[in-house]
Amino acid sequence: MNKKWVYYLAVILLPAIRVLVAYTGYDQWLATHYERVAQVIVNLRANATFNDYMGSWALPVFVLSALVFWTMEEDTESVPTHFLLLPIAYVPFSIIGETLSTAQFHLEYLYVHPLVILPFGYLYVGFWALLIWLLGKLKILS
């Protein structure tokens, strides 16, 4: 299997997580089987930070633009590098999205957004990079 498809999956999973947490009754189904996981989803839905950064319209636009860029690019060797830079690239999208959705700009956006997006973004990207590296060592991905 090609590594490029795993990168696509990792990026597509971000809006899928958003939809799963925010718009479905998945937590109610989980409450009957796995109470702790259901409580995590309920807490995420109530978390203002999660809603600001994952629930805004900037995330789907960013994911779509990243996927379009990757599919239009002729050199697929740079996709891993682009994947590692995604959290840095999402910071301006998030700032612009917040500014457009509230019709206000505050200077705190310039340091709050990077302080929130970069650590959590690199946790997500790091997990997928480690998984892809491990699957590559096991000769599952080429």
C-alpha positions in Angstrom: 0.0 0.0 0.0 1.2 3.5 -0.8 2.1 5.9 2.0 0.3 8.7 0.2 -3.1 7.2 1.0 -2.4 7.0 4.7 -1.5 10.7 4.7 -4.8 11.4 2.9 -6.6 9.3 5.5 -5.0 11.2 8.4 -6.1 14.5 7.0 -9.6 13.4 6.1 -10.0 12.0 9.6 -9.9 15.5 11.1 -13.3 16.7 9.8 -14.6 13.2 10.4 -13.7 13.6 14.1 -15.4 17.0 14.1 -18.6 15.6 12.6 -18.6 12.6 14.9 -18.2 14.7 18.0 -20.3 17.7 17.2 -23.2 16.5 15.0 -23.9 12.9 15.7 -25.5 11.1 18.7 -22.5 8.9 18.9 -22.0 9.6 22.6 -25.5 8.4 23.4 -24.8 5.0 21.7 -21.4 4.8 23.5 -23.0 5.5 26.8 -24.7 2.2 26.7 -21.5 0.3 26.1 -18.5 2.5 27.0 -19.3 5.2 29.6 -15.9 6.7 29.9 -15.5 7.2 26.1 -19.0 8.7 25.9 -18.1 11.1 28.7 -14.9 12.2 26.8 -17.1 13.0 23.7 -19.6 14.9 25.8 -16.7 16.9 27.4 -15.3 17.6 23.9 -18.6 18.9 22.6 -18.9 21.2 25.6 -15.3 22.4 25.4 -15.1 25.9 23.9 -11.6 25.5 22.7 -12.4 22.3 20.7 -15.4 24.1 19.2 -13.3 27.2 18.3 -10.5 25.3 16.6 -12.0 22.0 15.3 -15.6 23.2 15.0 -15.0 26.3 12.9 -15.4 26.4 9.1 -11.7 27.0 8.7 -10.8 23.3 9.3 -12.8 21.8 6.4 -11.5 24.6 4.0 -8.0 23.8 5.1 -8.3 20.1 4.7 -9.9 20.5 1.3 -7.1 22.9 0.2 -4.4 20.5 1.4 -6.0 17.5 -0.4 -6.4 19.5 -3.6 -2.8 20.7 -3.4 -1.5 17.1 -2.9 -3.6 15.7 -5.7 -2.5 18.4 -8.2 1.1 18.1 -7.3 3.2 16.0 -9.6 5.9 15.2 -7.1 4.4 12.9 -4.4 7.7 12.7 -2.6 7.0 16.0 -0.8 3.7 14.9 0.7 5.4 13.6 4.0 7.1 17.0 4.4 3.9 18.9 3.8 2.1 16.6 6.2 4.6 17.5 9.0 4.1 21.2 8.2 0.3 21.0 8.4 -0.1 22.4 12.0 2.1 25.4 11.0 0.0 26.0 7.9 -3.3 25.8 9.8 -2.4 28.7 12.1 -3.1 31.4 9.5 -6.2 29.6 8.3 -7.5 29.6 11.9 -6.7 33.2 12.5 -8.3 34.3 9.2 -11.4 32.1 9.9 -11.8 33.5 13.4 -11.5 37.1 12.1 -14.0 36.5 9.3 -16.5 34.7 11.5 -16.5 37.3 14.2 -15.8 40.3 12.0 -13.2 41.4 14.6 -9.4 41.1 14.9 -7.7 41.0 18.2 -3.9 40.9 18.6 -4.2 37.9 21.0 -5.1 35.8 17.9 -1.4 36.0 16.9 -0.2 34.2 20.0 -3.2 32.2 21.2 -3.9 30.3 18.0 -0.3 29.1 17.6 -0.1 28.2 21.3 -3.2 26.0 21.0 -2.9 24.6 17.4 0.8 23.8 17.4 1.0 21.4 20.4 -2.2 19.6 19.6 -1.5 19.6 15.9 1.9 18.1 16.4 0.5 15.4 18.8 -1.9 14.4 16.0 0.7 14.6 13.2 3.3 12.9 15.4 1.0 10.0 16.0 0.4 9.5 12.3 4.1 10.0 11.4 5.0 7.3 14.0 2.3 5.0 12.7 3.5 5.4 9.1 7.1 4.9 10.1 6.2 1.7 12.0 4.1 0.4 9.1 7.0 1.2 6.7 9.4 -0.7 8.8 7.0 -3.7 8.9 7.0 -3.5 5.0 3.2 -2.9 5.0 3.6 0.5 3.4 5.8 1.3 0.5 
